[in-house]
Amino acid sequence: MFNLIFNWSEVWAPLLPLYVFILKRPKEKYFEIISAYLLTALFINGIIDVSWLFNSCMPSILKNNNFLYNINSICRVFVFVLFFKNAIKLNLKKCVHFFLFLYVFWFVFYFIFLGDFFSLSSFLHSIESISLLILCIIYFIQLIKSEEIFLTFDPYFIIVSGLAIYESVNFFIFLFFNYLMNHNRERFVSDLWEVPNIIFFVFCLFITRAFYGRFKYTISTIV
């Protein structure tokens, strides 16, 4: 039972921050962008897991659901690039625009001439991880250069920190994906999504904390 719940964590994990978002209605700008990502991940991951569980009953296009992971990766890049551009307000907006153009050109060229869109692309996921990690590092450097000491709650810092952890772990997983599949396929397939599922759940916890906002403490006195 626990394994079944854990295997479906990529589906129910986004429900935690979405529930808090609906409950708390955070006032920070552009949190809707993150909510859009969570809804997209919930929808795509739900189709992935249902198509895997009921594979024999699925239409031919869903019998191999690897292309959905590619779509998920592309959506994640677009959503968080928009988040960095608008919410975080990086000083390198022209570079962000150029990055988006370059990314679109690259994945269109890659899937037309080099890769198969209906196969899980470790190269695509590796590019996603390194790209978003670069934006996270730029954000942290910009934060350090601002010479401001943040003693108060900063939801954007929490989200970027969670994203940095998520992408740094996934980068090494997908960087060696093809090698592991070719040299130790049986063992790797059984454990393939355990680490990504755990780290995605952790990422959702970071977003949940950011959505929740500041904790309110009350001090009771005894008379």
N, CA and C of each residue as an Amber inpcrd file, in Angstrom:
protein
   669
   0.8340000  -1.2110000   0.0000000   0.0000000   0.0000000   0.0000000
   0.8690000   1.2620000   0.0000000   1.9270000   1.2360000   0.8390000
   2.8150000   2.3940000   0.9060000   3.5120000   2.6240000  -0.4260000
   3.9540000   1.5280000  -1.0770000   4.6220000   1.6550000  -2.3730000
   3.6930000   2.2500000  -3.4140000   2.4220000   1.8580000  -3.3660000
   1.4470000   2.3960000  -4.3190000   1.2680000   3.8940000  -4.1110000
   1.1420000   4.3100000  -2.8550000   0.9970000   5.7380000  -2.5590000
   2.2420000   6.5000000  -2.9760000   3.4080000   5.9140000  -2.7000000
   4.6710000   6.5660000  -3.0550000   4.8340000   6.6810000  -4.5630000
   4.4530000   5.6300000  -5.2980000   4.5760000   5.6500000  -6.7500000
   3.6900000   6.7140000  -7.3940000   2.6210000   7.0790000  -6.6940000
   1.7080000   8.1020000  -7.2170000   2.0120000   9.4800000  -6.6340000
   3.1640000   9.6330000  -5.9860000   3.4810000  10.9050000  -5.3310000
   3.6020000  12.0520000  -6.3210000   4.0310000  11.7670000  -7.5670000
   4.1370000  12.8320000  -8.5500000   2.7690000  13.3880000  -8.9320000
   1.7060000  12.6380000  -8.5940000   0.3430000  13.1080000  -8.8490000
  -0.1910000  13.8790000  -7.6530000  -0.0810000  13.3050000  -6.4480000
  -0.7090000  13.9590000  -5.2980000   0.1710000  15.0320000  -4.6550000
   1.4730000  15.0140000  -4.9240000   2.3480000  16.0280000  -4.3130000
   1.9530000  17.4620000  -4.6850000   1.5910000  17.7610000  -5.9520000
   1.1750000  19.1390000  -6.2730000  -0.1040000  19.5790000  -5.5720000
  -0.8940000  18.6090000  -5.0830000  -2.1320000  18.9710000  -4.3940000
  -1.8540000  19.7050000  -3.0860000  -0.7060000  19.4350000  -2.4530000
  -0.3790000  20.0960000  -1.1850000  -0.2370000  21.6070000  -1.3590000
   0.6350000  22.0970000  -2.2570000   0.7240000  23.5500000  -2.4310000
  -0.5290000  24.1530000  -3.0390000  -1.2200000  23.4100000  -3.9110000
  -2.4530000  23.9400000  -4.4990000  -3.5250000  24.1380000  -3.4310000
  -3.6100000  23.2120000  -2.4860000  -4.5710000  23.3470000  -1.3750000
  -4.2490000  24.5790000  -0.5430000  -2.9580000  24.7780000  -0.2310000
  -2.5500000  25.9430000   0.5540000  -2.7880000  27.2310000  -0.2250000
  -2.5620000  27.1880000  -1.5360000  -2.7980000  28.3700000  -2.3740000
  -4.2700000  28.7760000  -2.3330000  -5.1610000  27.8000000  -2.4220000
  -6.6030000  28.0870000  -2.3660000  -7.0040000  28.5440000  -0.9660000
  -6.3960000  27.9210000   0.0500000  -6.7550000  28.2390000   1.4320000
  -6.2510000  29.6170000   1.8500000  -5.0040000  29.9260000   1.5310000
  -4.3680000  31.1470000   2.0200000  -4.5040000  32.3400000   1.0740000
  -4.6920000  32.0620000  -0.2150000  -4.7720000  33.1330000  -1.2100000
  -3.6170000  34.1260000  -1.0640000  -2.3620000  33.6820000  -1.2500000
  -1.2100000  34.5770000  -1.0510000  -1.2790000  35.7870000  -1.9720000
  -0.8410000  36.9300000  -1.4650000  -0.9550000  38.1820000  -2.2040000
   0.2570000  38.4720000  -3.0900000   1.3010000  37.6800000  -2.9760000
   2.4920000  37.9130000  -3.7810000   2.1540000  37.8030000  -5.2710000
   2.7460000  38.6910000  -6.0520000   2.4900000  38.6900000  -7.4850000
   3.1290000  37.4760000  -8.1480000   2.5000000  37.0350000  -9.1900000
   3.0080000  35.9700000 -10.0630000   3.0520000  34.5990000  -9.4110000
   2.4160000  34.4450000  -8.2580000   2.2610000  33.0980000  -7.7180000
   1.3170000  32.2770000  -8.5900000   0.4900000  32.9870000  -9.3840000
  -0.3810000  32.2810000 -10.3110000   0.4220000  31.4830000 -11.3270000
   1.6310000  31.9890000 -11.6590000   2.4920000  31.2710000 -12.6030000
   2.8870000  29.9190000 -12.0220000   3.2520000  29.9160000 -10.7440000
   3.6320000  28.6680000 -10.0780000   2.4250000  27.7410000  -9.9630000
   1.2620000  28.3030000  -9.6730000   0.0420000  27.4900000  -9.5910000
  -0.2860000  26.8630000 -10.9360000  -0.0470000  27.6080000 -12.0160000
  -0.2640000  27.0630000 -13.3560000   0.6570000  25.8820000 -13.6210000
   1.9070000  26.0060000 -13.1580000   2.8340000  24.8810000 -13.3000000
   2.3480000  23.6700000 -12.5240000   1.8770000  23.8850000 -11.2870000
   1.4130000  22.7800000 -10.4550000   0.2120000  22.0800000 -11.0830000
  -0.7130000  22.8660000 -11.6260000  -1.8790000  22.2770000 -12.2930000
  -1.4610000  21.4930000 -13.5300000  -0.5060000  22.0350000 -14.2830000
  -0.0100000  21.3410000 -15.4690000   0.6740000  20.0340000 -15.0840000
   1.5230000  20.0970000 -14.0410000   2.2110000  18.8920000 -13.5780000
   1.2180000  17.8580000 -13.0660000   0.1970000  18.3170000 -12.3390000
  -0.8360000  17.4140000 -11.8290000  -1.5490000  16.7070000 -12.9740000
  -1.9020000  17.4550000 -14.0140000  -2.6250000  16.8950000 -15.1630000
  -1.7440000  15.9130000 -15.9350000  -0.5210000  16.3400000 -16.2700000
   0.3670000  15.4840000 -17.0690000   0.7920000  14.2520000 -16.2870000
   1.1750000  14.4310000 -15.0360000   1.5940000  13.2840000 -14.2210000
   0.4480000  12.3120000 -13.9850000  -0.7730000  12.8490000 -13.8750000
  -1.9330000  11.9770000 -13.7340000  -2.1160000  11.0940000 -14.9600000
  -1.9780000  11.6740000 -16.1500000  -2.0900000  10.8960000 -17.3890000
  -0.9670000   9.8630000 -17.4740000   0.2500000  10.2710000 -17.0740000
   1.3940000   9.3560000 -17.1070000   1.1330000   8.1290000 -16.2410000
   0.6970000   8.3420000 -15.0120000   0.5120000   7.2200000 -14.0870000
  -0.6870000   6.3530000 -14.4670000  -1.7690000   6.9860000 -14.9320000
  -2.9470000   6.2110000 -15.3500000  -2.6190000   5.3740000 -16.5860000
  -1.9000000   5.9770000 -17.5350000  -1.5360000   5.2360000 -18.7570000
  -0.5760000   4.0970000 -18.4480000   0.2500000   4.2650000 -17.4050000
   1.1590000   3.1860000 -17.0110000   0.3970000   2.0720000 -16.2910000
  -0.5440000   2.4390000 -15.4170000  -1.2760000   1.4440000 -14.6330000
  -2.2440000   0.6580000 -15.5010000  -2.8960000   1.3410000 -16.4520000
  -3.8780000   0.6810000 -17.3240000  -3.3720000   0.6830000 -18.7630000
  -2.1240000   0.2820000 -18.9230000  -1.4700000   0.3740000 -20.2240000
  -2.1940000  -0.4060000 -21.3120000  -2.6980000  -1.5760000 -20.9650000
  -3.3520000  -2.4250000 -21.9730000  -4.6520000  -1.8230000 -22.4890000
  -5.2630000  -0.9280000 -21.6790000  -6.5430000  -0.3280000 -22.0680000
  -6.3700000   1.0250000 -22.7460000  -5.1540000   1.5110000 -22.8050000
  -4.9040000   2.8520000 -23.3240000  -4.8870000   2.8570000 -24.8580000
  -5.2570000   4.0040000 -25.4550000  -5.0800000   4.1330000 -26.9160000
  -3.6100000   4.0580000 -27.2760000  -3.3260000   3.8120000 -28.5420000
  -1.9500000   3.5620000 -28.9760000  -1.0080000   4.7090000 -28.6350000
  -1.5060000   5.9550000 -28.6860000  -0.6450000   7.1080000 -28.4360000
  -0.1800000   7.1680000 -26.9870000  -0.9410000   6.5270000 -26.0590000
  -0.5860000   6.5740000 -24.6370000   0.0440000   5.2860000 -24.1310000
   0.2240000   4.3040000 -25.0080000   0.8810000   3.0740000 -24.5690000
   2.3440000   3.3320000 -24.2420000   2.9380000   4.3080000 -24.9100000
   4.2780000   4.7790000 -24.5580000   4.1330000   6.2300000 -24.1080000
   4.2450000   6.4550000 -22.7890000   3.9620000   7.7840000 -22.2430000
   5.2080000   8.6460000 -22.0730000   6.3330000   8.2250000 -22.6690000
   7.5790000   8.9630000 -22.4700000   7.5150000  10.3960000 -23.0010000
   6.7320000  10.6150000 -24.0550000   6.6460000  11.9670000 -24.6150000
   6.0210000  12.9470000 -23.6330000   5.2180000  12.4360000 -22.7010000
   4.6030000  13.3090000 -21.7040000   5.6490000  13.8680000 -20.7410000
   6.6990000  13.1040000 -20.4640000   7.8000000  13.6160000 -19.6400000
   8.5220000  14.7480000 -20.3660000   8.6470000  14.6150000 -21.6960000
   9.2750000  15.6880000 -22.4740000   8.4340000  16.9560000 -22.4320000
   7.1090000  16.8040000 -22.5660000   6.2060000  17.9600000 -22.4950000
   6.2890000  18.6070000 -21.1230000   6.3430000  17.7840000 -20.0910000
   6.4520000  18.2950000 -18.7180000   7.7190000  19.1260000 -18.5430000
   8.8120000  18.6490000 -19.1000000  10.0880000  19.3540000 -19.0030000
  10.0240000  20.7030000 -19.7120000   9.4520000  20.7190000 -20.9180000
   9.3460000  21.9620000 -21.6880000   8.4610000  22.9740000 -20.9600000
   7.3320000  22.5130000 -20.4190000   6.4340000  23.4100000 -19.6720000
   7.1270000  23.9850000 -18.4470000   7.9130000  23.1640000 -17.7680000
   8.6070000  23.6180000 -16.5620000   9.5980000  24.7360000 -16.8920000
  10.3120000  24.5930000 -18.0030000  11.2520000  25.6330000 -18.4130000
  10.5230000  26.9410000 -18.6720000   9.4400000  26.8960000 -19.4360000
   8.7220000  28.1220000 -19.7910000   8.1340000  28.7900000 -18.5520000
   7.5250000  28.0040000 -17.6770000   6.8730000  28.5680000 -16.4900000
   7.8930000  29.2570000 -15.5880000   9.0240000  28.6020000 -15.3320000
   9.9670000  29.1790000 -14.3810000  10.8360000  30.2670000 -14.9970000
  11.0180000  30.2500000 -16.2980000  11.6690000  31.3940000 -16.9390000
  10.7790000  32.6250000 -16.8130000   9.4710000  32.4550000 -17.0180000
   8.5330000  33.5670000 -16.8240000   8.5250000  34.0210000 -15.3680000
   8.6350000  33.0690000 -14.4560000   8.6710000  33.4110000 -13.0340000
   9.9090000  34.2450000 -12.7070000  11.0570000  33.8350000 -13.2190000
  12.2830000  34.5990000 -12.9910000  12.1870000  35.9830000 -13.6240000
  11.6360000  36.0530000 -14.8070000  11.5780000  37.3200000 -15.5380000
  10.6570000  38.3250000 -14.8560000   9.5230000  37.8590000 -14.3370000
   8.5010000  38.7680000 -13.8120000   8.5490000  38.9130000 -12.2920000
   8.5730000  37.7970000 -11.5950000   8.5090000  37.8650000 -10.1310000
   9.8550000  38.2130000  -9.5260000  10.9050000  37.5530000  -9.9790000
  12.2190000  37.7690000  -9.4030000  12.8610000  39.0360000  -9.9600000
  12.4920000  39.4010000 -11.2000000  13.0000000  40.6230000 -11.8480000
  14.5240000  40.6240000 -11.9310000  15.0460000  39.6070000 -12.6020000
  16.4800000  39.5800000 -12.8550000  16.8730000  40.7650000 -13.7270000
  18.0600000  41.2590000 -13.5270000  18.5220000  42.4140000 -14.2910000
  18.8820000  42.0650000 -15.7330000  18.8950000  40.7760000 -16.0420000
  19.3130000  40.3410000 -17.3700000  18.1050000  39.9210000 -18.2050000
  17.1170000  40.8180000 -18.3450000  15.8830000  40.4510000 -19.0400000
  16.1270000  40.1680000 -20.5180000  17.0410000  40.9320000 -21.1410000
  17.3420000  40.6790000 -22.5450000  17.9560000  39.3010000 -22.7330000
  18.7690000  38.9010000 -21.7760000  19.3600000  37.5670000 -21.8270000
  18.2900000  36.4880000 -21.6420000  17.3040000  36.7700000 -20.7850000
  16.2130000  35.8230000 -20.5790000  15.4210000  35.6440000 -21.8610000
  15.1300000  36.7540000 -22.5750000  14.4180000  36.6660000 -23.8470000
  15.2220000  35.8640000 -24.8680000  16.5170000  36.1220000 -24.9110000
  17.3800000  35.3940000 -25.8320000  17.4320000  33.9220000 -25.4650000
  17.4560000  33.6260000 -24.1590000  17.4790000  32.2400000 -23.7040000
  16.2140000  31.5160000 -24.1550000  15.0470000  32.1530000 -24.0130000
  13.7990000  31.5200000 -24.4410000  13.8090000  31.2390000 -25.9380000
  14.2620000  32.2140000 -26.7140000  14.3440000  32.0270000 -28.1610000
  15.2850000  30.8780000 -28.5010000  16.4420000  30.8610000 -27.8510000
  17.4350000  29.8170000 -28.1020000  16.9060000  28.4550000 -27.6990000
  16.1870000  28.3860000 -26.5730000  15.6490000  27.1200000 -26.0950000
  14.5990000  26.5790000 -27.0620000  13.6880000  27.4470000 -27.5240000
  12.6570000  27.0230000 -28.4750000  13.3070000  26.5210000 -29.7620000
  14.2630000  27.2960000 -30.2760000  14.9630000  26.8920000 -31.5000000
  15.6600000  25.5570000 -31.3110000  16.2890000  25.3880000 -30.1360000
  17.0490000  24.1660000 -29.8880000  16.1540000  22.9370000 -29.8390000
  15.0410000  22.9730000 -29.0410000  14.2670000  21.7420000 -28.9080000
  13.4740000  21.4260000 -30.1740000  13.0940000  22.4500000 -30.9600000
  12.4540000  22.1890000 -32.2490000  13.4500000  21.5090000 -33.1940000
  14.6580000  22.0590000 -33.2670000  15.7030000  21.4710000 -34.1250000
  16.0470000  20.0610000 -33.6710000  16.1630000  19.8760000 -32.3500000
  16.5690000  18.5760000 -31.8140000  15.5540000  17.4860000 -32.1440000
  14.2740000  17.7750000 -31.9380000  13.2700000  16.7390000 -32.1520000
  12.9200000  16.5430000 -33.6280000  13.2360000  17.5070000 -34.4680000
  13.0040000  17.3270000 -35.9010000  14.1330000  16.5230000 -36.5440000
  15.3790000  16.8100000 -36.1710000  16.5230000  16.2390000 -36.8770000
  17.3120000  15.1930000 -36.0700000  17.2550000  15.2340000 -34.7400000
  18.1560000  14.3870000 -33.9550000  17.4220000  13.4030000 -33.0520000
  16.4680000  13.8630000 -32.2840000  15.8310000  13.0240000 -31.2780000
  14.4290000  12.5890000 -31.6590000  13.9290000  11.6320000 -30.9050000
  12.5660000  11.1370000 -31.0690000  11.7080000  11.7180000 -29.9480000
  10.7030000  12.5160000 -30.3230000   9.8710000  13.1770000 -29.3200000
   9.1100000  12.1790000 -28.4640000   8.8600000  10.9720000 -28.9990000
   8.0730000   9.9810000 -28.2720000   8.9430000   9.0530000 -27.4280000
  10.2170000   9.3860000 -27.3070000  11.1070000   8.6920000 -26.3810000
  11.5590000   9.6830000 -25.3170000  11.7410000   9.2010000 -24.0880000
  12.1780000  10.0890000 -23.0250000  13.5790000  10.6010000 -23.3350000
  13.7100000  11.9060000 -23.4410000  14.9760000  12.5150000 -23.8300000
  15.7500000  12.9420000 -22.5860000  16.8080000  12.2040000 -22.2620000
  17.6500000  12.5950000 -21.1370000  18.3840000  13.8940000 -21.4470000
  18.6780000  14.1060000 -22.7330000  19.3620000  15.3350000 -23.1340000
  18.4800000  16.5540000 -22.8870000  17.1940000  16.4440000 -23.2180000
  16.2520000  17.5380000 -22.9940000  16.1430000  17.8690000 -21.5100000
  16.0440000  16.8410000 -20.6730000  15.9180000  17.0600000 -19.2390000
  17.2060000  17.6210000 -18.6490000  18.3430000  17.1890000 -19.1830000
  19.6200000  17.7300000 -18.7030000  19.7460000  19.2050000 -19.0460000
  19.3200000  19.5750000 -20.2540000  19.3380000  20.9860000 -20.6600000
  18.4020000  21.7980000 -19.7790000  17.2330000  21.2290000 -19.4660000
  16.2980000  21.9140000 -18.5580000  16.9620000  22.1990000 -17.2190000
  17.5940000  21.1670000 -16.6530000  18.1870000  21.2990000 -15.3220000
  19.3040000  22.3340000 -15.3040000  20.2090000  22.2510000 -16.2770000
  21.3370000  23.1840000 -16.2710000  20.8740000  24.6050000 -16.5510000
  19.8480000  24.7730000 -17.3790000  19.3330000  26.1130000 -17.7030000
  18.6960000  26.7650000 -16.4870000  17.8130000  26.0270000 -15.8050000
  17.1420000  26.6010000 -14.6410000  18.1140000  26.7570000 -13.4680000
  19.1110000  25.8770000 -13.3900000  20.1250000  26.0430000 -12.3560000
  20.9270000  27.3250000 -12.5710000  21.2270000  27.6450000 -13.8230000
  21.9500000  28.8880000 -14.1220000  21.1360000  30.0960000 -13.6700000
  19.8140000  30.0670000 -13.9360000  18.9560000  31.1720000 -13.5040000
  18.9060000  31.2580000 -11.9790000  18.8710000  30.0950000 -11.3170000
  18.8860000  30.0940000  -9.8440000  20.1810000  30.7000000  -9.3130000
  21.3060000  30.3290000  -9.9160000  22.5990000  30.8590000  -9.4720000
  22.6770000  32.3610000  -9.7060000  22.1710000  32.8210000 -10.8620000
  22.1480000  34.2640000 -11.1400000  21.3220000  34.9890000 -10.0860000
  20.1930000  34.3830000  -9.7100000  19.3440000  34.9880000  -8.6790000
  20.0810000  35.0870000  -7.3460000  20.7630000  34.0060000  -6.9480000
  21.4850000  34.0110000  -5.6790000  22.6310000  35.0250000  -5.7020000
  23.3410000  35.1090000  -6.8210000  24.4270000  36.0870000  -6.9400000
  23.8840000  37.5050000  -6.8500000  22.7590000  37.7470000  -7.5230000
  22.1420000  39.0720000  -7.4810000  21.7030000  39.4120000  -6.0670000
  21.2320000  38.4030000  -5.3360000  20.8000000  38.6070000  -3.9510000
  21.9840000  38.9660000  -3.0660000  23.1050000  38.2860000  -3.2860000
  24.3080000  38.5730000  -2.4980000  24.8430000  39.9670000  -2.8070000
  24.8440000  40.3340000  -4.0810000  25.3640000  41.6400000  -4.4830000
  24.5080000  42.7930000  -3.9910000  23.2360000  42.5210000  -3.6930000
  22.3510000  43.5780000  -3.2110000  22.7320000  44.0330000  -1.8100000
  23.5300000  43.1960000  -1.1180000  24.0240000  43.5140000   0.2220000
  22.8830000  43.7680000   1.2100000  21.7720000  43.0980000   0.9720000
  20.6420000  43.2020000   1.8840000  20.5650000  41.9240000   2.7130000
  20.3390000  42.1050000   3.9810000  20.1930000  40.9620000   4.8760000
  18.7090000  40.7090000   5.0920000  18.2720000  39.5170000   4.6500000
  16.8540000  39.2060000   4.7290000  16.5720000  38.4360000   6.0110000
  16.0550000  39.1630000   6.9860000  15.6750000  38.5260000   8.2360000
  14.1930000  38.1840000   8.2440000  13.4560000  38.7020000   7.2510000
  12.0330000  38.4320000   7.1780000  11.7720000  37.2980000   6.1820000
  10.5480000  36.8580000   6.1530000  10.1450000  35.7520000   5.2830000
  10.1800000  36.1960000   3.8160000  10.8240000  35.4080000   2.9640000
  10.9220000  35.7140000   1.5370000  10.4490000  34.5000000   0.7350000
   9.1990000  34.4950000   0.2400000   8.6660000  33.3250000  -0.4630000
   9.3930000  33.0290000  -1.7600000   9.8770000  34.0830000  -2.4420000
  10.5790000  33.8610000  -3.7050000  11.8840000  33.1020000  -3.4790000
  12.5830000  33.4560000  -2.4140000  13.8320000  32.7630000  -2.0780000
  13.5670000  31.2860000  -1.7950000  12.4640000  30.9890000  -1.1180000
  12.1170000  29.6030000  -0.8020000  11.8350000  28.8150000  -2.0750000
  11.0690000  29.3940000  -2.9980000  10.7410000  28.6990000  -4.2450000
  11.9940000  28.4560000  -5.0760000  12.8440000  29.4700000  -5.2000000
  14.0680000  29.3180000  -5.9860000  14.9950000  28.2920000  -5.3410000
  15.0640000  28.2670000  -4.0240000  15.8850000  27.2730000  -3.3300000
  15.3800000  25.8560000  -3.6080000  14.0550000  25.6820000  -3.5520000
  13.4760000  24.3740000  -3.8560000  13.7310000  23.9650000  -5.2930000
  13.6180000  24.9300000  -6.2070000  13.8810000  24.6480000  -7.6200000
  15.3430000  24.2560000  -7.8320000  16.2570000  24.9490000  -7.1600000
  17.6830000  24.6490000  -7.2950000  17.9940000  23.2330000  -6.8130000
  17.4070000  22.8330000  -5.6930000  17.6140000  21.4800000  -5.1800000
  17.0430000  20.4520000  -6.1550000  15.8340000  20.7080000  -6.6320000
  15.1570000  19.7860000  -7.5540000  15.9630000  19.5770000  -8.8320000
  16.4160000  20.6710000  -9.4360000  17.1200000  20.5730000 -10.7070000
  18.5390000  20.0350000 -10.5420000  19.1920000  20.3430000  -9.4500000
  20.5620000  19.8460000  -9.2440000  20.5790000  18.3300000  -9.1000000
  19.5820000  17.7590000  -8.4220000  19.5090000  16.3030000  -8.2820000
  19.1350000  15.6640000  -9.6110000  18.1260000  16.2080000 -10.2900000
  17.6780000  15.6370000 -11.5500000  18.7290000  15.7350000 -12.6460000
  19.5710000  16.7580000 -12.5840000  20.6040000  16.9170000 -13.5960000
  21.5060000  15.6850000 -13.6590000  21.9510000  15.1960000 -12.5090000
  22.8430000  14.0410000 -12.4930000  22.1050000  12.7540000 -12.8450000
  20.8270000  12.6750000 -12.4850000  20.0470000  11.4860000 -12.8430000
  19.9390000  11.3590000 -14.3550000  19.5540000  12.4430000 -15.0360000
  19.3540000  12.3760000 -16.4800000  20.6660000  12.4610000 -17.2520000
  21.6960000  13.0160000 -16.6370000  23.0000000  13.0620000 -17.2990000
  23.5300000  11.6490000 -17.5330000  23.2970000  10.7430000 -16.5580000
  23.7710000   9.3690000 -16.6760000  22.6430000   8.3920000 -17.0030000
  21.5050000   8.9200000 -17.4490000  20.3200000   8.0980000 -17.7110000
  20.6150000   7.0160000 -18.7470000  21.1330000   7.3980000 -19.9080000
  21.3570000   6.4390000 -20.9950000  22.4000000   5.3950000 -20.6050000
  23.4510000   5.8400000 -19.9030000  24.4890000   4.8980000 -19.4830000
  23.9240000   3.8340000 -18.5420000  23.1400000   4.2700000 -17.5560000
  22.5690000   3.3320000 -16.5950000  21.5750000   2.3930000 -17.2600000
  20.7900000   2.9210000 -18.1910000  19.8150000   2.0870000 -18.8830000
  20.5040000   1.0330000 -19.7440000  21.6440000   1.3620000 -20.3110000
  22.3410000   0.4320000 -21.1940000  23.1610000  -0.6050000 -20.4250000
  23.6340000  -0.2670000 -19.2240000  24.5440000  -1.1450000 -18.5030000
  23.9020000  -1.8780000 -17.3220000  22.8210000  -1.3440000 -16.7870000
  22.1920000  -2.0040000 -15.6410000  20.6950000  -1.7340000 -15.6740000
  20.0840000  -2.1210000 -16.7620000  18.7030000  -1.7210000 -17.0450000
  17.7130000  -2.2560000 -16.0120000  17.8050000  -3.5430000 -15.6770000
  16.8060000  -4.1480000 -14.7920000  16.7930000  -3.4740000 -13.4210000
  17.9740000  -3.2750000 -12.8550000  18.0460000  -2.6480000 -11.5270000
  17.6570000  -1.1880000 -11.5960000  18.0870000  -0.4930000 -12.6510000
  17.8290000   0.9420000 -12.7320000  16.3660000   1.2450000 -12.9830000
  15.7170000   0.4370000 -13.8260000  14.3050000   0.6790000 -14.1290000
  13.4650000   0.5720000 -12.8690000  13.7660000  -0.4170000 -12.0140000
  12.9630000  -0.6060000 -10.8030000  13.0980000   0.5690000  -9.8370000
  14.2830000   1.2080000  -9.8450000  14.5290000   2.3260000  -8.9270000
  14.5380000   3.6800000  -9.6300000  14.1190000   3.6970000 -10.9040000
  14.3020000   4.8840000 -11.7470000  13.6980000   6.1310000 -11.1390000
  12.4310000   6.0400000 -10.7380000  11.7260000   7.2500000 -10.3330000
  11.6490000   7.4320000  -8.8320000  12.3500000   6.6030000  -8.0620000
  12.2990000   6.7770000  -6.6120000  12.9100000   8.1180000  -6.1990000
  14.1070000   8.4080000  -6.6950000  14.7630000   9.6710000  -6.3360000
  14.0220000  10.8690000  -6.9230000  13.6650000  10.8640000  -8.2350000
  12.8930000  12.0000000  -8.7600000  11.5780000  12.2240000  -8.0300000
  10.8980000  11.1380000  -7.6390000   9.6420000  11.2930000  -6.9050000
   9.8740000  11.9350000  -5.5500000  10.9210000  11.5040000  -4.8600000
  11.2280000  12.0810000  -3.5500000  11.5620000  13.5570000  -3.6860000
  12.4260000  13.8790000  -4.6420000  12.8780000  15.2680000  -4.7820000
  11.7560000  16.1660000  -5.2970000  10.8290000  15.6050000  -6.0980000
   9.6670000  16.3910000  -6.5350000   8.7510000  16.6810000  -5.3600000
   8.5880000  15.7060000  -4.4820000   7.7910000  15.9180000  -3.2740000
   8.4160000  17.0000000  -2.3980000   9.7530000  16.9620000  -2.2570000
  10.4570000  17.9890000  -1.4850000  10.2550000  19.3590000  -2.1180000
  10.3390000  19.4290000  -3.4310000  10.1210000  20.6890000  -4.1490000
   8.7230000  21.2300000  -3.8750000   7.7370000  20.3490000  -3.8930000
   6.3590000  20.7720000  -3.6100000   6.2190000  21.2650000  -2.1780000
   6.9850000  20.6830000  -1.2460000   6.9630000  21.1680000   0.1360000
   7.5230000  22.5860000   0.2280000   8.5800000  22.8750000  -0.5330000
   9.1270000  24.2280000  -0.5690000   8.0770000  25.2180000  -1.0880000
   7.3920000  24.8410000  -2.1670000   6.3640000  25.7230000  -2.7280000
   5.2170000  25.9020000  -1.7380000   4.8480000  24.8200000  -1.0490000
   3.7900000  24.8970000  -0.0360000   4.1550000  25.8870000   1.0570000
   5.4140000  25.8230000   1.4980000   5.8670000  26.7650000   2.5340000
   5.8150000  28.2020000   2.0380000   6.1980000  28.4140000   0.7910000
   6.1680000  29.7610000   0.2270000   4.7360000  30.2680000   0.1190000
   3.8250000  29.4020000  -0.2850000   2.4160000  29.7920000  -0.4070000
   1.7930000  30.0890000   0.9600000   2.2320000  29.3340000   1.9750000
   1.6190000  29.5020000   3.2960000   1.9120000  30.8740000   3.8780000
   3.1150000  31.3820000   3.6400000   3.4660000  32.7070000   4.1420000
   4.0390000  32.6520000   5.5420000   3.9620000  33.7800000   6.2150000
   4.5430000  33.8950000   7.5660000   3.6830000  33.1500000   8.5830000
   4.3580000  32.5010000   9.5150000   3.6540000  31.8840000  10.6330000
   3.2930000  32.9670000  11.6510000   2.1060000  32.8620000  12.1890000
   1.6710000  33.8080000  13.2140000   1.7600000  33.1300000  14.5780000
   2.5860000  33.7020000  15.4370000   2.7710000  33.1410000  16.7730000
   1.9630000  33.9540000  17.7860000   1.3370000  33.2460000  18.6970000
   0.5950000  33.9220000  19.7710000   1.2230000  33.5510000  21.1060000
   1.3780000  34.5050000  21.9700000   1.9650000  34.2850000  23.2860000
   0.8500000  34.3860000  24.3300000   0.6400000  33.3000000  25.0060000
  -0.4180000  33.2810000  26.0160000   0.2120000  33.5700000  27.3860000
  -0.4710000  34.3400000  28.1710000   0.0230000  34.6700000  29.5140000
  -0.8620000  34.0440000  30.5670000  -0.2110000  33.6280000  31.6300000
  -0.9500000  33.0120000  32.7450000  -1.0960000  34.0570000  33.8530000
  -2.2930000  34.3510000  34.2260000  -2.5700000  35.3230000  35.2870000
  -2.7200000  34.5890000  36.6050000
